[in-house]
């Protein structure tokens, strides 16, 4: 029986057992940062909770443990029970008031840059796959320079195109889900017991994760931590960009193909996959939640290099094997950064600005997208 069919039957059994797993496709943001199978993304509803799973991503939406990893749709995983989530869930944001009346809500600053080379302009926005309603006020979801750049750009480029996003779940099931309980035998005994202990309050999730390969199990853990931070996938940056861009424009393209994104994970060695999962389990769930919230605050401030420096410090702390950890970052962050820029250069043209929205953790630092653009002769300035 094909593994995709097995995954669908697993999801059906979970639903029939009372753990509803209704699937809804939609644009959105690893990880906290972006929106795709692994980059733009799908939204899965586990129970009543919308989860965008890790650019990878996170939600594996660019979580601190898995920088730049795309958010991936995770098939058939039940929601983490609310009672077991660390920390309270913040109430919906409401406008503040002063003695003079309501305070006008301001959009998050977000990392936003303008790269120019002669008559060629590329606007680069760093995204989060999950967010807070207060990040995108209804009357003005983005800052004026971002809205102006969107209006001026005939093309919006995300990590994955809409067409490929719609077929992504079958590939995730095919390459990330086993027919039988494979995860316990693919992990070392200590790592498996640590994961089982983390999910002890959610036996249905533990049963589902047994059928996943380590890279996908890693993104599941990140998804739970992102949800626990009180952030929501419907407020991922890509979903909000669509709401603005598609009112007047319609051309949205991908910087990667679905096979390229999938290969970033499926090409990982077993040692690399184990390292990914081990990093997610170094800290307690509460500590991971605190990191998710810290990353969200940095993204709100909007300094890509500050985000990159913070992430580098986190990676140093979480790495179990630095050599293997560096090889993972090279494969699923830095190689993709170079691929993103190559595609941008193909799409950009003189006097036809290109608007690019990718996970915020891809932007800053010596190997980030902004630096790669500089190496190609662009002048990059904060927008």
Secondary structure, 3 states (H helix, E strand, C coil): CCHHHHHHHHHHHHHHCCCCCCEECCCCCCECCCEECCEECCEEEECCEEECCCCCCCCCECCHHHCCCCCCCCCCCCCCCHHHCCCCCCCCCCCCEECCEECCCCCCCCCEEEEEECCEEEEEEEECCCECHHHCECCECCCHHHHHHHHHCCEEEEEECHHHHHCHHHHHHHHHECCCCCHHHHCCHHHHHHHHHHCCCCHHHHHHHCCECHHHHHHHHHHHHHHHCCCEHHHCHHHHHHHHHCCCCCCEEEEECHHHHHHHHHCCCHHHHHHHHHHHCCCCHHHHHHHHHHHHHHHHHCCHHHHHHHHHHHHHHHCCCHHHHHHHHHHHHHHHHHHHHHHHHHHCECCECEEEEEEHHHCCCCCCHHHHHHHCCCEEEEC
